[in-house]
Amino acid sequence: MRVAVIGLGYWGPNLVLNLAASPVTELVAVCDRDDARAKTVGAQSPSARQLTDAEAVFTADDVDAGCGRQQGRPATSQARLRELEET
């Protein structure tokens, strides 16, 4: 399964490490609004794209699933995640 991590705050780097190491997932993208954070955490998995716009993850053809911790996320991001879950 091709996955992306959205939000690279406290839990994000742990998700990146675990998903990158999993034999059943391919980490294809990491995303954070802070470009420096996306680059720093993304360096742990060089094959993953480093993004700053979550919409790019939502519309990517090569992402089967996205994950991230929603607490503290802007309401617009939470609404968009719910939309995707319902489809």
C-alpha beads as a LAMMPS data file, in Angstrom:
LAMMPS data file: protein, C-alpha beads

87 atoms
86 bonds

1 atom types
1 bond types

-500.0 500.0 xlo xhi
-500.0 500.0 ylo yhi
-500.0 500.0 zlo zhi

Masses

1 110.0

Atoms # bond

1 1 1 0.000 0.000 0.000
2 1 1 1.349 3.424 -0.977
3 1 1 0.981 5.856 1.915
4 1 1 1.576 9.495 2.820
5 1 1 1.990 11.132 6.231
6 1 1 0.274 14.492 6.663
7 1 1 1.469 16.607 9.584
8 1 1 5.005 16.090 10.816
9 1 1 4.745 17.507 14.319
10 1 1 5.147 15.383 17.433
11 1 1 3.868 12.024 16.080
12 1 1 4.605 12.520 12.382
13 1 1 8.283 11.501 12.418
14 1 1 7.373 8.272 14.241
15 1 1 4.754 7.475 11.616
16 1 1 7.301 8.175 8.864
17 1 1 9.884 5.824 10.392
18 1 1 7.402 3.014 10.983
19 1 1 5.716 3.240 7.593
20 1 1 9.049 3.472 5.772
21 1 1 10.272 0.360 7.589
22 1 1 7.108 -1.669 7.051
23 1 1 7.276 -4.403 4.427
24 1 1 3.628 -3.821 3.470
25 1 1 3.756 -0.070 2.875
26 1 1 5.628 2.212 0.531
27 1 1 6.007 5.736 1.900
28 1 1 5.478 7.965 -1.141
29 1 1 5.011 11.402 0.460
30 1 1 5.428 13.402 3.650
31 1 1 3.588 16.675 4.115
32 1 1 3.786 19.567 6.550
33 1 1 2.892 23.253 6.205
34 1 1 6.420 24.064 7.407
35 1 1 8.744 23.468 4.434
36 1 1 11.832 23.082 6.645
37 1 1 10.035 20.442 8.723
38 1 1 8.938 18.561 5.596
39 1 1 12.527 18.530 4.343
40 1 1 14.032 17.504 7.693
41 1 1 11.612 14.657 8.336
42 1 1 11.483 13.732 4.658
43 1 1 15.245 13.215 4.641
44 1 1 14.605 10.084 6.735
45 1 1 12.919 8.569 3.689
46 1 1 14.563 10.088 0.589
47 1 1 12.278 8.304 -1.881
48 1 1 9.204 10.070 -0.441
49 1 1 8.121 13.413 -1.916
50 1 1 8.314 16.331 0.503
51 1 1 5.179 18.476 0.273
52 1 1 3.732 21.506 2.035
53 1 1 0.195 21.356 0.621
54 1 1 -2.091 18.596 1.923
55 1 1 -4.326 18.996 -1.124
56 1 1 -1.442 17.626 -3.215
57 1 1 -1.623 14.452 -1.128
58 1 1 -5.422 14.249 -1.387
59 1 1 -5.305 14.431 -5.185
60 1 1 -2.169 12.341 -5.826
61 1 1 -2.677 9.288 -8.012
62 1 1 0.071 7.344 -6.257
63 1 1 -1.295 7.628 -2.694
64 1 1 -3.574 4.807 -1.550
65 1 1 -3.847 5.997 2.062
66 1 1 -2.902 8.983 4.153
67 1 1 -2.301 9.112 7.857
68 1 1 -1.604 11.694 10.483
69 1 1 -2.791 12.828 13.839
70 1 1 -5.759 15.170 13.530
71 1 1 -5.588 16.910 16.893
72 1 1 -4.582 20.513 16.355
73 1 1 -5.287 20.369 12.633
74 1 1 -7.112 23.314 11.076
75 1 1 -10.837 22.697 10.647
76 1 1 -10.529 22.918 6.851
77 1 1 -8.044 20.026 6.824
78 1 1 -10.259 17.937 9.108
79 1 1 -13.262 18.533 6.848
80 1 1 -11.290 17.527 3.748
81 1 1 -10.071 14.338 5.451
82 1 1 -13.671 13.455 6.360
83 1 1 -14.729 14.016 2.742
84 1 1 -12.098 11.591 1.539
85 1 1 -13.054 8.999 4.146
86 1 1 -16.660 9.096 2.930
87 1 1 -15.772 8.396 -0.711

Bonds

1 1 1 2
2 1 2 3
3 1 3 4
4 1 4 5
5 1 5 6
6 1 6 7
7 1 7 8
8 1 8 9
9 1 9 10
10 1 10 11
11 1 11 12
12 1 12 13
13 1 13 14
14 1 14 15
15 1 15 16
16 1 16 17
17 1 17 18
18 1 18 19
19 1 19 20
20 1 20 21
21 1 21 22
22 1 22 23
23 1 23 24
24 1 24 25
25 1 25 26
26 1 26 27
27 1 27 28
28 1 28 29
29 1 29 30
30 1 30 31
31 1 31 32
32 1 32 33
33 1 33 34
34 1 34 35
35 1 35 36
36 1 36 37
37 1 37 38
38 1 38 39
39 1 39 40
40 1 40 41
41 1 41 42
42 1 42 43
43 1 43 44
44 1 44 45
45 1 45 46
46 1 46 47
47 1 47 48
48 1 48 49
49 1 49 50
50 1 50 51
51 1 51 52
52 1 52 53
53 1 53 54
54 1 54 55
55 1 55 56
56 1 56 57
57 1 57 58
58 1 58 59
59 1 59 60
60 1 60 61
61 1 61 62
62 1 62 63
63 1 63 64
64 1 64 65
65 1 65 66
66 1 66 67
67 1 67 68
68 1 68 69
69 1 69 70
70 1 70 71
71 1 71 72
72 1 72 73
73 1 73 74
74 1 74 75
75 1 75 76
76 1 76 77
77 1 77 78
78 1 78 79
79 1 79 80
80 1 80 81
81 1 81 82
82 1 82 83
83 1 83 84
84 1 84 85
85 1 85 86
86 1 86 87
